[in-house]
Amino acid sequence: MIKIIFSFSFLIISNVLCAQNLEKSAIENEFRLTGDSISFPLTIVNAFPFISGEVNGVKGKFMFDTGHQGALAINNNIVPLSSQKAHGNGFVASGQQFEKYTNDTIDDVRLVNGLHFQNLKQIPSANYDFLQDNITPDCIGYIGYDFFKGYTFKLDYAKRKLTFYKHTQERESSKDFLAGEKVLAILDFEIRNLPNIPMIKVKVDDVEMLGLFDTGGSYGLLEFTDKDSEKLVKRKFLKEYGKDGYDEDLFVLNKVRISNQFTTDFIGIHKIEESSQFKKAIGVAEDNLLILSYRFLSKYKTVWDYDHKKIYVLEY
């Protein structure tokens, strides 16, 4: 079984394209944030952030995964669902595959901060047992990008807090989400195939790579060509670090220059050998990848402004 999980999730296109479009519209119209400023307490489990809640009375935790484009997806391995309709197949970037379903109605979804949603239509579900087996046994699904579209969010792993700020003209001028913060860098990112995956340029010594921000990316992940990997090992920028709790190798990547603005180290991240299916899905032609997740996000507070394609890196 694959122990390394990184949870960019994708739908394999089938003959249900119209159903996919209906699903996306329904989710955006119903399971979405409202209000000006909303906070959630986070639970961090094995490097992944979770929001506690319940579906139809079944309590558990939703992974807050920016790599998941939809607003909500339910783990039907935990939550009994009686009106599922097969909807194609999906996969996550670390390789696990599953059959996808849609549900005519989900009666009740509650989140830990008191938000309450009822009679949600055309909500997706799948068997996410690999999240239960490898991360937490009470994972009841995902919360992703479409839930907070139109909001900037601040991610604070030290305080275990996630805060959303609705985009307004006043906020664009005031930037109240930066009040009292020390800004270390403002990273301009690009978007390719998918609107939820921020991409930036990253460099170690003379080795260039593409950096992807993802809260569902485990500790962080590297993919290098053999030639560049050997070069970085020889120059002592890339080193073995030890093992994680699943006996998977961890590595150190030193002196990483991010968007030509600041330099940091990544201590204890995974290395993957090949991810062509994942790269094709998100529009990546570069050979070398660095997925910035827990090891970066626990070191700095970050503010993600999708509307203006900026990530603010803040000092703790």
C-alpha positions, 0 to 999 in steps of 0.5 A: 500500500502507498503510504505517502498521500498527496491529495490533489484529486481528479475526475477521469472524464467519462460520458457524464460531463453534463452531470459534472457541470451540474454538480459543480454549480449546485455545490457552489450555490449551496455548500459555500462560505457566506459572511465577511470573515469566518474562522475555523479551528484546525486539527493537524494529523500527520501533517494534514489540516482537518476541520471537524464536522458531521454529515447526517449525524456522523461525526468526524473530520474533513481534510482541508485540501486546497488541491481538491477543486470541489467544495465538498466530497464525502467518504462513503466508507464512513457515512451511509449514503442511500441515493448514490449514482455512479459518476465516473472514476477518480484518483489522487496524485499519489496514485490511489483510485476510486469510483465516484458517485453523486448524491441527490440530497445530503440532508445535513452538514455541520462544521465545528464553528457552527456553520450548518447546511441542509438539503445539499444537492448533487454532492460527490462521494467516494470510498476514501478508505486510504485516508482512513488507513493512512491518516485518520480513521474518522476522515469523513471527506474533503473540503476544497477550493469551491467552498471558499472561492471569492475569499482570501484565507490566512493559514496559521498552523501554530495557532491551529486556525484558519480564517477566511476574508471575503473579497471586497473593494474596501478590503482590497485597499485596507488589507486588514488580513495583514494587520499586525503581521510582519510580511516576509515575502509576497509571492506572485503565483500562476494558475494553469489547468486548475484554478485551485493550484498556485504555482511559483518558480523555485531554485536550488543552486542552479537547479530550477523547479516548479513549486506547487502550494497544497495543504493536502501535500503531506510533509512536502514532496520532491521530484527531480530528474536523476541528473539533477538529483545526483547534482544536488546530493553531490553539492550537499543541498539534498540529503537523506533525513531518516524515516517517517512513521510508515518507514518511508524515506525523508529528505532535507532540501537546503537553500531553496530560493522561492520566487527569487525573494527569500531562501528557506530549508525543507527538513523532512520531506518525501521524494517521489519517483514519477508523477506523469498522470498528475502532471498532465492533469494540472498542466505541468511540463517541468521535470522538477517539482517541489510541493510546498505543504506542511514543512513550509506551512508550519514554518510560516503563516501564509495568506492565500489571495487567489483573486490577485494571485498572491501568497503572503508569507508572514513571520510567526 
